[in-house]
Amino acid sequence: MPNAVSVGPVEMIMKVTLGALCATVALAAAAQASAAPSPAAGLKASKNDPNRMVCKTTPVTGTRFAKSVCLTKQEWDDKASRDKAMLSEQQQKGFQQGTVPPN
């Protein structure tokens, strides 16, 4: 045996113990992952669920890259209502003050 390296009994025991420990950790992690699925697994959120996450891509001024915004359906609905009310209010103020833009 050319260039054979002898390993002492202590080193051999350490290597075997380390290998067994790694195998135990890997098996435990796999068992935990398969035994306890997440509560949302297999459940599909309905379209009308107010807690369903909805991600939309919005443009950003000054760049070609869009930004992704994720909110719940309820938050998107609230935002749309606020935006609509603010637009209506601004239009009414403009009409009252006589600042209607020319055609």
Biopython code that builds the backbone (N, CA, C, O; Angstrom):
import numpy as np
from Bio.PDB.StructureBuilder import StructureBuilder

atoms = [
    (1, "MET", "N", (0.824, -1.174, 0.000)),
    (1, "MET", "CA", (0.000, 0.000, 0.000)),
    (1, "MET", "C", (0.876, 1.249, 0.000)),
    (1, "MET", "O", (1.431, 1.607, 1.038)),
    (2, "PRO", "N", (1.004, 1.889, -1.099)),
    (2, "PRO", "CA", (1.799, 3.104, -1.137)),
    (2, "PRO", "C", (1.006, 4.272, -0.551)),
    (2, "PRO", "O", (-0.191, 4.409, -0.801)),
    (3, "ASN", "N", (1.687, 5.112, 0.231)),
    (3, "ASN", "CA", (1.123, 6.308, 0.827)),
    (3, "ASN", "C", (-0.147, 6.048, 1.634)),
    (3, "ASN", "O", (-1.044, 6.892, 1.625)),
    (4, "ALA", "N", (-0.259, 4.945, 2.313)),
    (4, "ALA", "CA", (-1.431, 4.645, 3.128)),
    (4, "ALA", "C", (-1.343, 5.430, 4.428)),
    (4, "ALA", "O", (-0.285, 5.504, 5.053)),
    (5, "VAL", "N", (-2.464, 6.014, 4.823)),
    (5, "VAL", "CA", (-2.520, 6.790, 6.052)),
    (5, "VAL", "C", (-3.283, 5.960, 7.069)),
    (5, "VAL", "O", (-4.408, 5.529, 6.817)),
    (6, "SER", "N", (-2.673, 5.744, 8.198)),
    (6, "SER", "CA", (-3.355, 4.950, 9.213)),
    (6, "SER", "C", (-4.230, 5.871, 10.066)),
    (6, "SER", "O", (-3.836, 6.982, 10.418)),
    (7, "VAL", "N", (-5.407, 5.384, 10.380)),
    (7, "VAL", "CA", (-6.353, 6.130, 11.191)),
    (7, "VAL", "C", (-6.482, 5.399, 12.505)),
    (7, "VAL", "O", (-6.715, 4.191, 12.546)),
    (8, "GLY", "N", (-6.328, 6.147, 13.571)),
    (8, "GLY", "CA", (-6.401, 5.546, 14.895)),
    (8, "GLY", "C", (-7.837, 5.252, 15.287)),
    (8, "GLY", "O", (-8.766, 5.734, 14.640)),
    (9, "PRO", "N", (-8.034, 4.464, 16.342)),
    (9, "PRO", "CA", (-9.385, 4.094, 16.759)),
    (9, "PRO", "C", (-10.213, 5.297, 17.200)),
    (9, "PRO", "O", (-11.427, 5.299, 16.996)),
    (10, "VAL", "N", (-9.615, 6.301, 17.784)),
    (10, "VAL", "CA", (-10.368, 7.482, 18.222)),
    (10, "VAL", "C", (-10.891, 8.256, 17.021)),
    (10, "VAL", "O", (-12.043, 8.689, 17.007)),
    (11, "GLU", "N", (-10.040, 8.429, 16.014)),
    (11, "GLU", "CA", (-10.466, 9.140, 14.817)),
    (11, "GLU", "C", (-11.577, 8.373, 14.096)),
    (11, "GLU", "O", (-12.519, 8.976, 13.581)),
    (12, "MET", "N", (-11.466, 7.062, 14.063)),
    (12, "MET", "CA", (-12.480, 6.246, 13.412)),
    (12, "MET", "C", (-13.820, 6.376, 14.140)),
    (12, "MET", "O", (-14.860, 6.510, 13.496)),
    (13, "ILE", "N", (-13.804, 6.340, 15.450)),
    (13, "ILE", "CA", (-15.035, 6.479, 16.233)),
    (13, "ILE", "C", (-15.645, 7.855, 16.005)),
    (13, "ILE", "O", (-16.865, 7.975, 15.895)),
    (14, "MET", "N", (-14.826, 8.886, 15.932)),
    (14, "MET", "CA", (-15.332, 10.243, 15.699)),
    (14, "MET", "C", (-15.990, 10.361, 14.330)),
    (14, "MET", "O", (-17.040, 10.990, 14.195)),
    (15, "LYS", "N", (-15.372, 9.756, 13.308)),
    (15, "LYS", "CA", (-15.938, 9.805, 11.962)),
    (15, "LYS", "C", (-17.267, 9.069, 11.888)),
    (15, "LYS", "O", (-18.216, 9.557, 11.273)),
    (16, "VAL", "N", (-17.340, 7.906, 12.505)),
    (16, "VAL", "CA", (-18.587, 7.124, 12.498)),
    (16, "VAL", "C", (-19.674, 7.872, 13.262)),
    (16, "VAL", "O", (-20.821, 7.924, 12.819)),
    (17, "THR", "N", (-19.318, 8.455, 14.413)),
    (17, "THR", "CA", (-20.290, 9.193, 15.207)),
    (17, "THR", "C", (-20.804, 10.415, 14.448)),
    (17, "THR", "O", (-22.002, 10.695, 14.461)),
    (18, "LEU", "N", (-19.910, 11.135, 13.791)),
    (18, "LEU", "CA", (-20.306, 12.296, 13.016)),
    (18, "LEU", "C", (-21.225, 11.901, 11.860)),
    (18, "LEU", "O", (-22.214, 12.585, 11.595)),
    (19, "GLY", "N", (-20.907, 10.812, 11.178)),
    (19, "GLY", "CA", (-21.765, 10.329, 10.091)),
    (19, "GLY", "C", (-23.147, 9.935, 10.592)),
    (19, "GLY", "O", (-24.152, 10.237, 9.950)),
    (20, "ALA", "N", (-23.198, 9.265, 11.736)),
    (20, "ALA", "CA", (-24.485, 8.860, 12.312)),
    (20, "ALA", "C", (-25.287, 10.077, 12.736)),
    (20, "ALA", "O", (-26.506, 10.105, 12.562)),
    (21, "LEU", "N", (-24.626, 11.079, 13.288)),
    (21, "LEU", "CA", (-25.303, 12.298, 13.704)),
    (21, "LEU", "C", (-25.897, 13.034, 12.508)),
    (21, "LEU", "O", (-27.034, 13.501, 12.566)),
    (22, "CYS", "N", (-25.139, 13.138, 11.435)),
    (22, "CYS", "CA", (-25.642, 13.797, 10.217)),
    (22, "CYS", "C", (-26.849, 13.057, 9.645)),
    (22, "CYS", "O", (-27.827, 13.680, 9.230)),
    (23, "ALA", "N", (-26.777, 11.729, 9.623)),
    (23, "ALA", "CA", (-27.897, 10.938, 9.107)),
    (23, "ALA", "C", (-29.131, 11.113, 9.987)),
    (23, "ALA", "O", (-30.245, 11.201, 9.470)),
    (24, "THR", "N", (-28.953, 11.164, 11.294)),
    (24, "THR", "CA", (-30.082, 11.335, 12.209)),
    (24, "THR", "C", (-30.747, 12.692, 12.009)),
    (24, "THR", "O", (-31.974, 12.784, 11.984)),
    (25, "VAL", "N", (-29.956, 13.732, 11.868)),
    (25, "VAL", "CA", (-30.507, 15.076, 11.662)),
    (25, "VAL", "C", (-31.269, 15.140, 10.343)),
    (25, "VAL", "O", (-32.355, 15.716, 10.279)),
    (26, "ALA", "N", (-30.704, 14.551, 9.292)),
    (26, "ALA", "CA", (-31.370, 14.569, 7.990)),
    (26, "ALA", "C", (-32.682, 13.804, 8.029)),
    (26, "ALA", "O", (-33.679, 14.263, 7.470)),
    (27, "LEU", "N", (-32.700, 12.654, 8.676)),
    (27, "LEU", "CA", (-33.934, 11.876, 8.775)),
    (27, "LEU", "C", (-34.980, 12.588, 9.623)),
    (27, "LEU", "O", (-36.166, 12.561, 9.293)),
    (28, "ALA", "N", (-34.556, 13.221, 10.708)),
    (28, "ALA", "CA", (-35.496, 13.944, 11.565)),
    (28, "ALA", "C", (-36.129, 15.116, 10.816)),
    (28, "ALA", "O", (-37.328, 15.364, 10.942)),
    (29, "ALA", "N", (-35.329, 15.827, 10.047)),
    (29, "ALA", "CA", (-35.857, 16.962, 9.288)),
    (29, "ALA", "C", (-36.849, 16.491, 8.221)),
    (29, "ALA", "O", (-37.885, 17.121, 8.009)),
    (30, "ALA", "N", (-36.531, 15.394, 7.560)),
    (30, "ALA", "CA", (-37.430, 14.864, 6.539)),
    (30, "ALA", "C", (-38.729, 14.371, 7.161)),
    (30, "ALA", "O", (-39.802, 14.581, 6.596)),
    (31, "ALA", "N", (-38.647, 13.721, 8.312)),
    (31, "ALA", "CA", (-39.849, 13.221, 8.980)),
    (31, "ALA", "C", (-40.728, 14.369, 9.441)),
    (31, "ALA", "O", (-41.951, 14.295, 9.328)),
    (32, "GLN", "N", (-40.125, 15.425, 9.956)),
    (32, "GLN", "CA", (-40.892, 16.570, 10.428)),
    (32, "GLN", "C", (-41.577, 17.265, 9.254)),
    (32, "GLN", "O", (-42.731, 17.678, 9.375)),
    (33, "ALA", "N", (-40.900, 17.399, 8.142)),
    (33, "ALA", "CA", (-41.472, 18.066, 6.978)),
    (33, "ALA", "C", (-42.652, 17.288, 6.410)),
    (33, "ALA", "O", (-43.635, 17.885, 5.973)),
    (34, "SER", "N", (-42.561, 15.965, 6.414)),
    (34, "SER", "CA", (-43.654, 15.175, 5.845)),
    (34, "SER", "C", (-44.785, 14.955, 6.834)),
    (34, "SER", "O", (-45.928, 14.768, 6.417)),
    (35, "ALA", "N", (-44.505, 14.970, 8.129)),
    (35, "ALA", "CA", (-45.536, 14.689, 9.130)),
    (35, "ALA", "C", (-46.395, 15.904, 9.439)),
    (35, "ALA", "O", (-47.564, 15.741, 9.788)),
    (36, "ALA", "N", (-45.867, 17.105, 9.327)),
    (36, "ALA", "CA", (-46.608, 18.297, 9.707)),
    (36, "ALA", "C", (-46.709, 19.269, 8.539)),
    (36, "ALA", "O", (-45.928, 20.217, 8.455)),
    (37, "PRO", "N", (-47.673, 19.041, 7.627)),
    (37, "PRO", "CA", (-47.831, 19.984, 6.530)),
    (37, "PRO", "C", (-48.361, 21.318, 7.053)),
    (37, "PRO", "O", (-49.012, 21.371, 8.096)),
    (38, "SER", "N", (-48.082, 22.365, 6.338)),
    (38, "SER", "CA", (-48.541, 23.685, 6.763)),
    (38, "SER", "C", (-50.061, 23.734, 6.729)),
    (38, "SER", "O", (-50.685, 23.003, 5.961)),
    (39, "PRO", "N", (-50.674, 24.603, 7.567)),
    (39, "PRO", "CA", (-52.135, 24.680, 7.614)),
    (39, "PRO", "C", (-52.746, 25.077, 6.287)),
    (39, "PRO", "O", (-53.881, 24.700, 5.996)),
    (40, "ALA", "N", (-52.021, 25.830, 5.476)),
    (40, "ALA", "CA", (-52.574, 26.286, 4.206)),
    (40, "ALA", "C", (-52.373, 25.269, 3.085)),
    (40, "ALA", "O", (-52.861, 25.476, 1.974)),
    (41, "ALA", "N", (-51.667, 24.179, 3.360)),
    (41, "ALA", "CA", (-51.409, 23.195, 2.312)),
    (41, "ALA", "C", (-52.711, 22.548, 1.878)),
    (41, "ALA", "O", (-53.504, 22.097, 2.705)),
    (42, "GLY", "N", (-52.915, 22.510, 0.597)),
    (42, "GLY", "CA", (-54.099, 21.864, 0.062)),
    (42, "GLY", "C", (-55.328, 22.754, 0.067)),
    (42, "GLY", "O", (-56.351, 22.376, -0.504)),
    (43, "LEU", "N", (-55.266, 23.910, 0.685)),
    (43, "LEU", "CA", (-56.406, 24.809, 0.700)),
    (43, "LEU", "C", (-56.166, 25.928, -0.295)),
    (43, "LEU", "O", (-55.129, 26.591, -0.265)),
    (44, "LYS", "N", (-57.116, 26.126, -1.158)),
    (44, "LYS", "CA", (-56.987, 27.181, -2.141)),
    (44, "LYS", "C", (-57.899, 28.327, -1.719)),
    (44, "LYS", "O", (-59.090, 28.130, -1.478)),
    (45, "ALA", "N", (-57.332, 29.517, -1.631)),
    (45, "ALA", "CA", (-58.117, 30.674, -1.219)),
    (45, "ALA", "C", (-59.131, 31.016, -2.310)),
    (45, "ALA", "O", (-58.802, 31.027, -3.496)),
    (46, "SER", "N", (-60.349, 31.289, -1.899)),
    (46, "SER", "CA", (-61.367, 31.640, -2.875)),
    (46, "SER", "C", (-61.138, 33.070, -3.354)),
    (46, "SER", "O", (-60.433, 33.849, -2.713)),
    (47, "LYS", "N", (-61.736, 33.395, -4.470)),
    (47, "LYS", "CA", (-61.570, 34.728, -5.049)),
    (47, "LYS", "C", (-62.109, 35.811, -4.130)),
    (47, "LYS", "O", (-61.607, 36.935, -4.154)),
    (48, "ASN", "N", (-63.115, 35.506, -3.322)),
    (48, "ASN", "CA", (-63.745, 36.508, -2.469)),
    (48, "ASN", "C", (-63.184, 36.532, -1.057)),
    (48, "ASN", "O", (-63.676, 37.290, -0.221)),
    (49, "ASP", "N", (-62.171, 35.724, -0.764)),
    (49, "ASP", "CA", (-61.579, 35.692, 0.573)),
    (49, "ASP", "C", (-60.845, 37.013, 0.812)),
    (49, "ASP", "O", (-59.909, 37.326, 0.077)),
    (50, "PRO", "N", (-61.249, 37.804, 1.829)),
    (50, "PRO", "CA", (-60.609, 39.105, 2.055)),
    (50, "PRO", "C", (-59.162, 38.994, 2.530)),
    (50, "PRO", "O", (-58.418, 39.972, 2.454)),
    (51, "ASN", "N", (-58.748, 37.826, 3.016)),
    (51, "ASN", "CA", (-57.381, 37.647, 3.500)),
    (51, "ASN", "C", (-56.444, 37.064, 2.445)),
    (51, "ASN", "O", (-55.270, 36.820, 2.726)),
    (52, "ARG", "N", (-56.952, 36.840, 1.240)),
    (52, "ARG", "CA", (-56.139, 36.290, 0.157)),
    (52, "ARG", "C", (-55.138, 37.343, -0.300)),
    (52, "ARG", "O", (-55.497, 38.497, -0.534)),
    (53, "MET", "N", (-53.875, 36.930, -0.425)),
    (53, "MET", "CA", (-52.836, 37.857, -0.873)),
    (53, "MET", "C", (-52.921, 38.032, -2.392)),
    (53, "MET", "O", (-53.044, 37.063, -3.141)),
    (54, "VAL", "N", (-52.851, 39.288, -2.822)),
    (54, "VAL", "CA", (-52.889, 39.621, -4.241)),
    (54, "VAL", "C", (-51.688, 40.512, -4.535)),
    (54, "VAL", "O", (-51.500, 41.548, -3.897)),
    (55, "CYS", "N", (-50.884, 40.103, -5.496)),
    (55, "CYS", "CA", (-49.711, 40.886, -5.883)),
    (55, "CYS", "C", (-49.976, 41.536, -7.236)),
    (55, "CYS", "O", (-50.426, 40.885, -8.179)),
    (56, "LYS", "N", (-49.691, 42.820, -7.309)),
    (56, "LYS", "CA", (-49.869, 43.561, -8.552)),
    (56, "LYS", "C", (-48.566, 44.266, -8.884)),
    (56, "LYS", "O", (-47.809, 44.657, -7.996)),
    (57, "THR", "N", (-48.319, 44.421, -10.177)),
    (57, "THR", "CA", (-47.132, 45.114, -10.643)),
    (57, "THR", "C", (-47.523, 46.550, -10.963)),
    (57, "THR", "O", (-48.447, 46.792, -11.739)),
    (58, "THR", "N", (-46.816, 47.496, -10.362)),
    (58, "THR", "CA", (-47.125, 48.901, -10.577)),
    (58, "THR", "C", (-45.922, 49.592, -11.211)),
    (58, "THR", "O", (-44.780, 49.303, -10.856)),
    (59, "PRO", "N", (-46.176, 50.504, -12.147)),
    (59, "PRO", "CA", (-45.058, 51.214, -12.776)),
    (59, "PRO", "C", (-44.437, 52.211, -11.807)),
    (59, "PRO", "O", (-45.109, 52.732, -10.916)),
    (60, "VAL", "N", (-43.154, 52.466, -11.992)),
    (60, "VAL", "CA", (-42.436, 53.428, -11.174)),
    (60, "VAL", "C", (-41.929, 54.528, -12.103)),
    (60, "VAL", "O", (-41.254, 54.249, -13.094)),
    (61, "THR", "N", (-42.254, 55.766, -11.782)),
    (61, "THR", "CA", (-41.831, 56.901, -12.597)),
    (61, "THR", "C", (-40.311, 57.030, -12.575)),
    (61, "THR", "O", (-39.686, 56.992, -11.515)),
    (62, "GLY", "N", (-39.738, 57.181, -13.744)),
    (62, "GLY", "CA", (-38.296, 57.400, -13.841)),
    (62, "GLY", "C", (-37.487, 56.143, -14.075)),
    (62, "GLY", "O", (-36.260, 56.202, -14.145)),
    (63, "THR", "N", (-38.149, 55.014, -14.198)),
    (63, "THR", "CA", (-37.421, 53.774, -14.446)),
    (63, "THR", "C", (-38.277, 52.858, -15.316)),
    (63, "THR", "O", (-39.499, 52.993, -15.376)),
    (64, "ARG", "N", (-37.616, 51.936, -15.977)),
    (64, "ARG", "CA", (-38.346, 50.964, -16.792)),
    (64, "ARG", "C", (-38.800, 49.781, -15.960)),
    (64, "ARG", "O", (-39.610, 48.972, -16.411)),
    (65, "PHE", "N", (-38.279, 49.679, -14.747)),
    (65, "PHE", "CA", (-38.586, 48.536, -13.906)),
    (65, "PHE", "C", (-39.836, 48.793, -13.086)),
    (65, "PHE", "O", (-39.983, 49.853, -12.477)),
    (66, "ALA", "N", (-40.719, 47.839, -13.072)),
    (66, "ALA", "CA", (-41.948, 47.945, -12.289)),
    (66, "ALA", "C", (-41.690, 47.430, -10.875)),
    (66, "ALA", "O", (-40.710, 46.731, -10.617)),
    (67, "LYS", "N", (-42.579, 47.788, -9.987)),
    (67, "LYS", "CA", (-42.468, 47.375, -8.589)),
    (67, "LYS", "C", (-43.643, 46.466, -8.274)),
    (67, "LYS", "O", (-44.778, 46.755, -8.652)),
    (68, "SER", "N", (-43.374, 45.376, -7.587)),
    (68, "SER", "CA", (-44.430, 44.448, -7.204)),
    (68, "SER", "C", (-44.929, 44.814, -5.808)),
    (68, "SER", "O", (-44.142, 44.932, -4.869)),
    (69, "VAL", "N", (-46.249, 44.994, -5.684)),
    (69, "VAL", "CA", (-46.872, 45.341, -4.410)),
    (69, "VAL", "C", (-47.842, 44.221, -4.054)),
    (69, "VAL", "O", (-48.727, 43.883, -4.840)),
    (70, "CYS", "N", (-47.671, 43.648, -2.864)),
    (70, "CYS", "CA", (-48.540, 42.562, -2.413)),
    (70, "CYS", "C", (-49.338, 43.029, -1.205)),
    (70, "CYS", "O", (-48.771, 43.441, -0.193)),
    (71, "LEU", "N", (-50.662, 42.959, -1.322)),
    (71, "LEU", "CA", (-51.580, 43.307, -0.245)),
    (71, "LEU", "C", (-52.694, 42.270, -0.220)),
    (71, "LEU", "O", (-52.853, 41.496, -1.165)),
    (72, "THR", "N", (-53.459, 42.257, 0.859)),
    (72, "THR", "CA", (-54.614, 41.368, 0.896)),
    (72, "THR", "C", (-55.707, 41.956, 0.009)),
    (72, "THR", "O", (-55.664, 43.136, -0.341)),
    (73, "LYS", "N", (-56.681, 41.134, -0.352)),
    (73, "LYS", "CA", (-57.782, 41.606, -1.185)),
    (73, "LYS", "C", (-58.507, 42.748, -0.489)),
    (73, "LYS", "O", (-58.893, 43.723, -1.133)),
    (74, "GLN", "N", (-58.695, 42.634, 0.824)),
    (74, "GLN", "CA", (-59.362, 43.681, 1.596)),
    (74, "GLN", "C", (-58.587, 44.990, 1.521)),
    (74, "GLN", "O", (-59.183, 46.055, 1.360)),
    (75, "GLU", "N", (-57.269, 44.921, 1.636)),
    (75, "GLU", "CA", (-56.448, 46.130, 1.556)),
    (75, "GLU", "C", (-56.521, 46.769, 0.167)),
    (75, "GLU", "O", (-56.562, 47.994, 0.049)),
    (76, "TRP", "N", (-56.538, 45.933, -0.897)),
    (76, "TRP", "CA", (-56.673, 46.479, -2.245)),
    (76, "TRP", "C", (-58.029, 47.157, -2.403)),
    (76, "TRP", "O", (-58.117, 48.236, -2.988)),
    (77, "ASP", "N", (-59.091, 46.529, -1.884)),
    (77, "ASP", "CA", (-60.433, 47.114, -1.981)),
    (77, "ASP", "C", (-60.500, 48.442, -1.231)),
    (77, "ASP", "O", (-61.072, 49.410, -1.732)),
    (78, "ASP", "N", (-59.917, 48.491, -0.029)),
    (78, "ASP", "CA", (-59.901, 49.731, 0.754)),
    (78, "ASP", "C", (-59.133, 50.828, 0.016)),
    (78, "ASP", "O", (-59.558, 51.983, -0.012)),
    (79, "LYS", "N", (-58.008, 50.459, -0.573)),
    (79, "LYS", "CA", (-57.194, 51.429, -1.314)),
    (79, "LYS", "C", (-57.967, 51.970, -2.505)),
    (79, "LYS", "O", (-57.929, 53.172, -2.771)),
    (80, "ALA", "N", (-58.669, 51.100, -3.229)),
    (80, "ALA", "CA", (-59.453, 51.534, -4.382)),
    (80, "ALA", "C", (-60.564, 52.489, -3.944)),
    (80, "ALA", "O", (-60.832, 53.480, -4.624)),
    (81, "SER", "N", (-61.206, 52.200, -2.820)),
    (81, "SER", "CA", (-62.273, 53.073, -2.314)),
    (81, "SER", "C", (-61.720, 54.444, -1.930)),
    (81, "SER", "O", (-62.317, 55.471, -2.252)),
    (82, "ARG", "N", (-60.576, 54.457, -1.239)),
    (82, "ARG", "CA", (-59.958, 55.732, -0.848)),
    (82, "ARG", "C", (-59.551, 56.538, -2.073)),
    (82, "ARG", "O", (-59.771, 57.748, -2.123)),
    (83, "ASP", "N", (-58.955, 55.870, -3.066)),
    (83, "ASP", "CA", (-58.521, 56.557, -4.280)),
    (83, "ASP", "C", (-59.707, 57.148, -5.027)),
    (83, "ASP", "O", (-59.644, 58.273, -5.523)),
    (84, "LYS", "N", (-60.787, 56.380, -5.103)),
    (84, "LYS", "CA", (-61.989, 56.850, -5.802)),
    (84, "LYS", "C", (-62.592, 58.053, -5.082)),
    (84, "LYS", "O", (-62.990, 59.026, -5.723)),
    (85, "ALA", "N", (-62.661, 57.990, -3.742)),
    (85, "ALA", "CA", (-63.209, 59.098, -2.971)),
    (85, "ALA", "C", (-62.342, 60.347, -3.112)),
    (85, "ALA", "O", (-62.868, 61.452, -3.242)),
    (86, "MET", "N", (-61.016, 60.180, -3.088)),
    (86, "MET", "CA", (-60.115, 61.324, -3.219)),
    (86, "MET", "C", (-60.234, 61.951, -4.607)),
    (86, "MET", "O", (-60.228, 63.176, -4.727)),
    (87, "LEU", "N", (-60.342, 61.139, -5.648)),
    (87, "LEU", "CA", (-60.486, 61.660, -7.005)),
    (87, "LEU", "C", (-61.795, 62.431, -7.131)),
    (87, "LEU", "O", (-61.825, 63.523, -7.699)),
    (88, "SER", "N", (-62.860, 61.869, -6.609)),
    (88, "SER", "CA", (-64.156, 62.535, -6.666)),
    (88, "SER", "C", (-64.120, 63.865, -5.918)),
    (88, "SER", "O", (-64.650, 64.869, -6.394)),
    (89, "GLU", "N", (-63.492, 63.863, -4.748)),
    (89, "GLU", "CA", (-63.385, 65.092, -3.951)),
    (89, "GLU", "C", (-62.590, 66.158, -4.691)),
    (89, "GLU", "O", (-62.982, 67.325, -4.702)),
    (90, "GLN", "N", (-61.484, 65.775, -5.305)),
    (90, "GLN", "CA", (-60.663, 66.731, -6.040)),
    (90, "GLN", "C", (-61.396, 67.272, -7.265)),
    (90, "GLN", "O", (-61.260, 68.448, -7.602)),
    (91, "GLN", "N", (-62.167, 66.425, -7.925)),
    (91, "GLN", "CA", (-62.932, 66.886, -9.081)),
    (91, "GLN", "C", (-64.000, 67.880, -8.652)),
    (91, "GLN", "O", (-64.214, 68.888, -9.326)),
    (92, "GLN", "N", (-64.672, 67.609, -7.540)),
    (92, "GLN", "CA", (-65.704, 68.523, -7.047)),
    (92, "GLN", "C", (-65.091, 69.859, -6.635)),
    (92, "GLN", "O", (-65.668, 70.909, -6.915)),
    (93, "LYS", "N", (-63.949, 69.839, -5.985)),
    (93, "LYS", "CA", (-63.281, 71.082, -5.594)),
    (93, "LYS", "C", (-62.895, 71.883, -6.830)),
    (93, "LYS", "O", (-63.045, 73.105, -6.864)),
    (94, "GLY", "N", (-62.407, 71.199, -7.821)),
    (94, "GLY", "CA", (-62.007, 71.882, -9.043)),
    (94, "GLY", "C", (-63.197, 72.532, -9.720)),
    (94, "GLY", "O", (-63.085, 73.660, -10.200)),
    (95, "PHE", "N", (-64.332, 71.854, -9.771)),
    (95, "PHE", "CA", (-65.520, 72.400, -10.394)),
    (95, "PHE", "C", (-66.065, 73.573, -9.586)),
    (95, "PHE", "O", (-66.548, 74.551, -10.157)),
    (96, "GLN", "N", (-65.991, 73.483, -8.289)),
    (96, "GLN", "CA", (-66.505, 74.552, -7.437)),
    (96, "GLN", "C", (-65.658, 75.808, -7.568)),
    (96, "GLN", "O", (-66.195, 76.915, -7.508)),
    (97, "GLN", "N", (-64.372, 75.669, -7.742)),
    (97, "GLN", "CA", (-63.478, 76.807, -7.810)),
    (97, "GLN", "C", (-63.371, 77.357, -9.225)),
    (97, "GLN", "O", (-62.691, 78.358, -9.452)),
    (98, "GLY", "N", (-64.022, 76.723, -10.159)),
    (98, "GLY", "CA", (-63.985, 77.215, -11.528)),
    (98, "GLY", "C", (-62.671, 76.956, -12.228)),
    (98, "GLY", "O", (-62.294, 77.713, -13.123)),
    (99, "THR", "N", (-61.968, 75.913, -11.849)),
    (99, "THR", "CA", (-60.680, 75.609, -12.471)),
    (99, "THR", "C", (-60.785, 74.405, -13.404)),
    (99, "THR", "O", (-59.916, 73.533, -13.422)),
    (100, "VAL", "N", (-61.858, 74.380, -14.170)),
    (100, "VAL", "CA", (-62.029, 73.291, -15.123)),
    (100, "VAL", "C", (-61.088, 73.535, -16.291)),
    (100, "VAL", "O", (-61.110, 74.625, -16.863)),
    (101, "PRO", "N", (-60.264, 72.569, -16.668)),
    (101, "PRO", "CA", (-59.337, 72.782, -17.778)),
    (101, "PRO", "C", (-60.084, 72.984, -19.087)),
    (101, "PRO", "O", (-61.149, 72.399, -19.282)),
    (102, "PRO", "N", (-59.543, 73.806, -19.994)),
    (102, "PRO", "CA", (-60.207, 74.044, -21.293)),
    (102, "PRO", "C", (-60.204, 72.798, -22.142)),
    (102, "PRO", "O", (-59.350, 71.925, -21.985)),
    (103, "ASN", "N", (-61.168, 72.718, -23.046)),
    (103, "ASN", "CA", (-61.248, 71.543, -23.940)),
    (103, "ASN", "C", (-60.248, 71.610, -24.999)),
    (103, "ASN", "O", (-60.174, 70.709, -25.835)),
]
sb = StructureBuilder()
sb.init_structure("model")
sb.init_model(0)
sb.init_chain("A")
sb.init_seg("    ")
for serial, (resi, resn, name, xyz) in enumerate(atoms, 1):
    if name == "N":
        sb.init_residue(resn, " ", resi, " ")
    sb.init_atom(name, np.array(xyz, "f"), 0.0, 1.0, " ", f" {name:<3s}", serial, name[0])
structure = sb.get_structure()
